[in-house]
Amino acid sequence: MTAWLAARPSPAICSFTVALSLLAAVAEQRGAAAQIEHPVPFLVRLEGFVGPKPEGVKSLDRWVVAIDGVPYTFHVMLLQPSVDIAYWNILNKLEPLPITLTLYGDPALLQRFIDTPAGQRIRMIGNFVAGPGPVTLQLTSIEALTVTPGATPAQP
């Protein structure tokens, strides 16, 4: 009669299994880091048009931006986060939201956004927060840009 003894895994196999599990966990975390999983604000530079954009100009996205609950259309031409996140991950994450972004900040800066004439390209810089709750941009600056006809800066 043959007796079956339970085989005990070697220490090398146990170490390999643990290392493989750790690598899988790290790879999963790196994938999540490519999303907007930043609980702390980070600086972002946005360029675009409030209201209708000039004819023939292609934008990256069309957002509905709210100030004190009032919606405004904003055509995103340039989006540069200050952290290691690809701009398209931000665009994809914000796409399904009815109000894409809520602007906060100095009332003079908010009024400058509201008063931007159609066809005027602007640059906004602020602290971007995409945690739980509404996505917000705390404006630190906003300025009008002069655009050379026929020239549209490309997204880096």
Steps between C-alpha positions, in 0.01 A plus 500: 500500500633844407470786745443850363675773689400858453776677311619815666583787262862599495605839642599609148147440369347686797735795443420501128124499569528787747717702259255439215209615718687817596582577137135457405395737780757762393395474135137546602590811704697650208194462277288676759754783524435580135143594597404811694545333835673800657327589826705819532464796264752540221567791268353489154523737206193525278461693178186539299195704408202599713179467299522427128844435358615652171386314193746238375683469834512146636489459876603211722167500681192705583437547871216647699665719763295632792551817703255539788275242335484684165625284207738628232634320195879471488683354199824344626793562267787415734513306827831467687503341846803566720513137615575178317152450353426490130255773399279247318443311827359820648282555192371141508422513872304827468314408180177360649445782751214746431696780671859426405667748728407754767713815517582667830730787585532874527174662379701721262649191332159334474355818349784510246400146392132600474582818303726327247372594153416227247803399294752619763739227607588500870751326725398393849731363767370355821489218751308206357315263734335186364429312820167387629238764437504763227808558289630848579757750381614764749613775264832669567522690170312562179624694200399572143727360231578646162453237235668520164240429229536147368737392781372268771750382762510122521451301818845395627 
